[in-house]
Amino acid sequence: MLPLPGIPEIEAGDDLAALLAEAAQSAGGIERGDVLVVAQKVVSKAEGRTVSLDELQPSALARTLAGDEEDPRRVEAVLREAARIVRSRGSFVIAETRHGFVCASAGVDASNAPGPGLLVLLPLDPDASASGLRERLGQLTGVRPGVIVSDSFGRAWRHGTTDVAIGAAGVPVLLDLRGERDSSGYVLGGTTIAVADEIAGAAELVLGKAAGVPAALVRGLELEGDGRARDLVMPPERDLFR
Amino acid sequence: MLPLPGIPEIEAGDDLAALLAEAAQSAGGIERGDVLVVAQKVVSKAEGRTVSLDELQPSALARTLAGDEEDPRRVEAVLREAARIVRSRGSFVIAETRHGFVCASAGVDASNAPGPGLLVLLPLDPDASASGLRERLGQLTGVRPGVIVSDSFGRAWRHGTTDVAIGAAGVPVLLDLRGERDSSGYVLGGTTIAVADEIAGAAELVLGKAAGVPAALVRGLELEGDGRARDLVMPPERDLFR
């Protein structure tokens, strides 16, 4: 786990891959087999996925949910990003995003925003973001690492957030042990490990939200495959929590 | 992340800490600040937390849930470990355990069991298991590492399992960023990171279910604190998914 410090404040249109490649020099450069985990926030900023509170006209629902405790324009931003409201309490909304992810505020966040009155939204297509970074890093460095775009999600029933993969390229997201045998010969029935989520969570341990380090290299995983974070969304027909 | 291979098949009454200490020699021994992640399965086996299918008299509910597809005695074991059934489909049961964890089959598992017809149950008090291992390792090696007992849990809405902490000692489980500022000066409102779950998930990347490596040392985390995995259970009054 190699944190990549020294990445400057990101603005819309920045060549994020170039900045990541430069930061990776401190870790001896990107090596074949590395997985680069990048915080969603900087990916969104580079892609200009921000919205100003001043541009938002709160709907009646946004005003109702906001009540007296919250800026109704922030709630409006959440509702616009939401495909479905899963739960709400007061102005706190857990929503399904257009990508199918279920998370607080549909991924809309005011922390680490590029300026006051700005909200950061999830990338439109985080898998494409990961893929784009991977290709551009390949052009710049000669090595195409696995790339995971990570974000902090809460979980049902468990306290606290863990970082998970919302975008991926060049790295498997699910490791299927179906049919493999454990050490005693028992055939492992339905074990599918969300390895991309575990990598994102592992990287969070070195990222440090408050320290301004938005990326880390994970080395030595020896994983083969190329998945997409959209495959981490539980298919509706198998989802017992819809 | 240092996997600890060479741990033999565990039986009830084994001195698991002694076997872990010995296996840790391959990683140069346990160092101050290390976190030892141990798979629940070996902890349960050492504690004799297994049940034989032959001892189980299936209830009417167990027989109904089992239908024609499953051994009703296995479902009976699940029901006995469950404090509450959260969801079920066919014989597949997601339950809240006595500890408050929500997971498939209330943690009852046939894989990696010590023999045919045996099921492995979760430890009665996994935090106490972690604490006991920590103290015993301290006696044996002079260093008391952080200890996390890990298990693979599914998640609502997301495909695949990730390893999470079901027991902990000598390591923080929740890292509270409340009141800290991000790099732009924004006060991080309600960010609480489930760091013990991220450590458990990270360790899973090197554990390898099918490879018979049930423990790993995580070095260099520089975390301070001493939490309990029971604190990772969302308090009912804050749980929007009960």
HADDOCK unambig.tbl for C-alpha pairs under 7 A between the chains (distance, minus, plus):
assign (segid A and resid 87 and name CA) (segid B and resid 240 and name CA) 6.83 0.50 0.50
assign (segid A and resid 102 and name CA) (segid B and resid 157 and name CA) 6.80 0.50 0.50
assign (segid A and resid 111 and name CA) (segid B and resid 182 and name CA) 6.98 0.50 0.50
assign (segid A and resid 111 and name CA) (segid B and resid 186 and name CA) 5.92 0.50 0.50
assign (segid A and resid 111 and name CA) (segid B and resid 188 and name CA) 6.36 0.50 0.50
assign (segid A and resid 112 and name CA) (segid B and resid 182 and name CA) 6.10 0.50 0.50
assign (segid A and resid 112 and name CA) (segid B and resid 183 and name CA) 6.85 0.50 0.50
assign (segid A and resid 112 and name CA) (segid B and resid 184 and name CA) 6.05 0.50 0.50
assign (segid A and resid 112 and name CA) (segid B and resid 186 and name CA) 6.77 0.50 0.50
assign (segid A and resid 156 and name CA) (segid B and resid 156 and name CA) 6.60 0.50 0.50
assign (segid A and resid 156 and name CA) (segid B and resid 241 and name CA) 6.11 0.50 0.50
assign (segid A and resid 157 and name CA) (segid B and resid 102 and name CA) 6.80 0.50 0.50
assign (segid A and resid 157 and name CA) (segid B and resid 233 and name CA) 6.22 0.50 0.50
assign (segid A and resid 157 and name CA) (segid B and resid 234 and name CA) 5.05 0.50 0.50
assign (segid A and resid 157 and name CA) (segid B and resid 239 and name CA) 6.21 0.50 0.50
assign (segid A and resid 157 and name CA) (segid B and resid 241 and name CA) 6.69 0.50 0.50
assign (segid A and resid 158 and name CA) (segid B and resid 232 and name CA) 5.43 0.50 0.50
assign (segid A and resid 158 and name CA) (segid B and resid 233 and name CA) 4.83 0.50 0.50
assign (segid A and resid 158 and name CA) (segid B and resid 234 and name CA) 4.70 0.50 0.50
assign (segid A and resid 159 and name CA) (segid B and resid 194 and name CA) 6.88 0.50 0.50
assign (segid A and resid 159 and name CA) (segid B and resid 232 and name CA) 4.86 0.50 0.50
assign (segid A and resid 159 and name CA) (segid B and resid 233 and name CA) 5.75 0.50 0.50
assign (segid A and resid 159 and name CA) (segid B and resid 234 and name CA) 4.67 0.50 0.50
assign (segid A and resid 160 and name CA) (segid B and resid 174 and name CA) 6.66 0.50 0.50
assign (segid A and resid 160 and name CA) (segid B and resid 192 and name CA) 4.86 0.50 0.50
assign (segid A and resid 160 and name CA) (segid B and resid 193 and name CA) 4.89 0.50 0.50
assign (segid A and resid 160 and name CA) (segid B and resid 194 and name CA) 4.65 0.50 0.50
assign (segid A and resid 161 and name CA) (segid B and resid 192 and name CA) 6.21 0.50 0.50
assign (segid A and resid 161 and name CA) (segid B and resid 193 and name CA) 4.81 0.50 0.50
assign (segid A and resid 161 and name CA) (segid B and resid 194 and name CA) 5.41 0.50 0.50
assign (segid A and resid 162 and name CA) (segid B and resid 193 and name CA) 6.11 0.50 0.50
assign (segid A and resid 162 and name CA) (segid B and resid 194 and name CA) 5.82 0.50 0.50
assign (segid A and resid 162 and name CA) (segid B and resid 198 and name CA) 6.29 0.50 0.50
assign (segid A and resid 174 and name CA) (segid B and resid 160 and name CA) 6.67 0.50 0.50
assign (segid A and resid 180 and name CA) (segid B and resid 210 and name CA) 7.00 0.50 0.50
assign (segid A and resid 181 and name CA) (segid B and resid 210 and name CA) 6.19 0.50 0.50
assign (segid A and resid 182 and name CA) (segid B and resid 111 and name CA) 6.98 0.50 0.50
assign (segid A and resid 182 and name CA) (segid B and resid 112 and name CA) 6.07 0.50 0.50
assign (segid A and resid 182 and name CA) (segid B and resid 209 and name CA) 6.77 0.50 0.50
assign (segid A and resid 182 and name CA) (segid B and resid 210 and name CA) 4.45 0.50 0.50
assign (segid A and resid 183 and name CA) (segid B and resid 112 and name CA) 6.85 0.50 0.50
assign (segid A and resid 183 and name CA) (segid B and resid 210 and name CA) 6.05 0.50 0.50
assign (segid A and resid 183 and name CA) (segid B and resid 211 and name CA) 6.42 0.50 0.50
assign (segid A and resid 183 and name CA) (segid B and resid 212 and name CA) 5.45 0.50 0.50
assign (segid A and resid 184 and name CA) (segid B and resid 112 and name CA) 6.08 0.50 0.50
assign (segid A and resid 186 and name CA) (segid B and resid 111 and name CA) 5.96 0.50 0.50
assign (segid A and resid 186 and name CA) (segid B and resid 112 and name CA) 6.78 0.50 0.50
assign (segid A and resid 188 and name CA) (segid B and resid 111 and name CA) 6.36 0.50 0.50
assign (segid A and resid 192 and name CA) (segid B and resid 160 and name CA) 4.86 0.50 0.50
assign (segid A and resid 192 and name CA) (segid B and resid 161 and name CA) 6.21 0.50 0.50
assign (segid A and resid 193 and name CA) (segid B and resid 160 and name CA) 4.91 0.50 0.50
assign (segid A and resid 193 and name CA) (segid B and resid 161 and name CA) 4.80 0.50 0.50
assign (segid A and resid 193 and name CA) (segid B and resid 162 and name CA) 6.10 0.50 0.50
assign (segid A and resid 194 and name CA) (segid B and resid 159 and name CA) 6.87 0.50 0.50
assign (segid A and resid 194 and name CA) (segid B and resid 160 and name CA) 4.66 0.50 0.50
assign (segid A and resid 194 and name CA) (segid B and resid 161 and name CA) 5.40 0.50 0.50
assign (segid A and resid 194 and name CA) (segid B and resid 162 and name CA) 5.80 0.50 0.50
assign (segid A and resid 198 and name CA) (segid B and resid 162 and name CA) 6.28 0.50 0.50
assign (segid A and resid 198 and name CA) (segid B and resid 201 and name CA) 4.92 0.50 0.50
assign (segid A and resid 198 and name CA) (segid B and resid 202 and name CA) 5.65 0.50 0.50
assign (segid A and resid 199 and name CA) (segid B and resid 202 and name CA) 6.45 0.50 0.50
assign (segid A and resid 201 and name CA) (segid B and resid 198 and name CA) 4.92 0.50 0.50
assign (segid A and resid 201 and name CA) (segid B and resid 201 and name CA) 6.99 0.50 0.50
assign (segid A and resid 201 and name CA) (segid B and resid 202 and name CA) 6.89 0.50 0.50
assign (segid A and resid 202 and name CA) (segid B and resid 198 and name CA) 5.65 0.50 0.50
assign (segid A and resid 202 and name CA) (segid B and resid 199 and name CA) 6.46 0.50 0.50
assign (segid A and resid 202 and name CA) (segid B and resid 201 and name CA) 6.89 0.50 0.50
assign (segid A and resid 202 and name CA) (segid B and resid 202 and name CA) 4.75 0.50 0.50
assign (segid A and resid 209 and name CA) (segid B and resid 182 and name CA) 6.77 0.50 0.50
assign (segid A and resid 210 and name CA) (segid B and resid 181 and name CA) 6.18 0.50 0.50
assign (segid A and resid 210 and name CA) (segid B and resid 182 and name CA) 4.42 0.50 0.50
assign (segid A and resid 210 and name CA) (segid B and resid 183 and name CA) 6.02 0.50 0.50
assign (segid A and resid 211 and name CA) (segid B and resid 183 and name CA) 6.38 0.50 0.50
assign (segid A and resid 212 and name CA) (segid B and resid 183 and name CA) 5.45 0.50 0.50
assign (segid A and resid 232 and name CA) (segid B and resid 158 and name CA) 5.44 0.50 0.50
assign (segid A and resid 232 and name CA) (segid B and resid 159 and name CA) 4.86 0.50 0.50
assign (segid A and resid 233 and name CA) (segid B and resid 157 and name CA) 6.23 0.50 0.50
assign (segid A and resid 233 and name CA) (segid B and resid 158 and name CA) 4.85 0.50 0.50
assign (segid A and resid 233 and name CA) (segid B and resid 159 and name CA) 5.75 0.50 0.50
assign (segid A and resid 234 and name CA) (segid B and resid 157 and name CA) 5.05 0.50 0.50
assign (segid A and resid 234 and name CA) (segid B and resid 158 and name CA) 4.70 0.50 0.50
assign (segid A and resid 234 and name CA) (segid B and resid 159 and name CA) 4.67 0.50 0.50
assign (segid A and resid 239 and name CA) (segid B and resid 157 and name CA) 6.21 0.50 0.50
assign (segid A and resid 240 and name CA) (segid B and resid 87 and name CA) 6.82 0.50 0.50
assign (segid A and resid 241 and name CA) (segid B and resid 156 and name CA) 6.13 0.50 0.50
assign (segid A and resid 241 and name CA) (segid B and resid 157 and name CA) 6.69 0.50 0.50
